[in-house]
Amino acid sequence: MLNCPLCETEVQELNPPTSILPSWMLLHISENPECALLADTDLVGEIALCEKCDLRFSREDAFSEEFFLKKSYLRKSESHFEDGVTGIEYFHNNGKNGLLYLLVGMILKQHLFETQQGLNLLGPAFEKLSKDYLGRYLEEENYTFLSFKQVAMESYFTYPKQIHFEKLNAIEVLILGYQFILLTDQRELPDTSPFLKIARVKDLVVILDDESTDPSFKNIRKFAKTFFS
């Protein structure tokens, strides 16, 4: 008997390893020469899970294709040309919740994959994040995640990776230029943070930024201070 590394259920055997990235993303990369997966290693990110966990991910994979390729959850977009910001995209609230489960699922798989390499992506945050994901409690626990679009990076993907955002522990994922940041720190953003104002908007709000190389997000910070005040 074996234990699923995610849900810890005892099973006769695990399913064959599946990719951390949804299968359509890998296909999109292979079929479009301008697209690329930016990774720090040549290792293919895969993890073997039980059938029930793989079914969870297959549903989220289908959602992600609707979200990113078919734009089914996009409600409206607006142009704004100031301080490097070029626009805002608004997505329906059910798209925001679906995206949260997609991102957390990818992050959990990346954590398990890196654990096999002797690394620890999430540290102590793994236990609560996995419990809330498996129990479908994520939207009730008020996780803070932010969404930006780096216009110059819209052909690129990354695996989830650890970063520091506003001096807090966080995980970053890039999907077709959409940059998602999930805070995993026990501390919170201060109430005065313009980024917290973005995260608290009911529907998913994505700010489009022309300067993809700025790690301080100064354009978005300045724009959010006035737009979401």
Beta strands, then each sheet from edge to edge (+ up, - down):
strand 1: 2-3
strand 2: 10-11
strand 3: 18-19
strand 4: 36-38
strand 5: 46-47
strand 6: 74-82
strand 7: 85-91
strand 8: 145-150
strand 9: 156-158
strand 10: 161-165
strand 11: 168-175
strand 12: 178-183
strand 13: 204-209
sheet 1: 1+ 2-
sheet 2: 3+ 5-
sheet 3: 4+ 9+
sheet 4: 6+ 7- 13+ 8+ 12- 11+ 10-
end
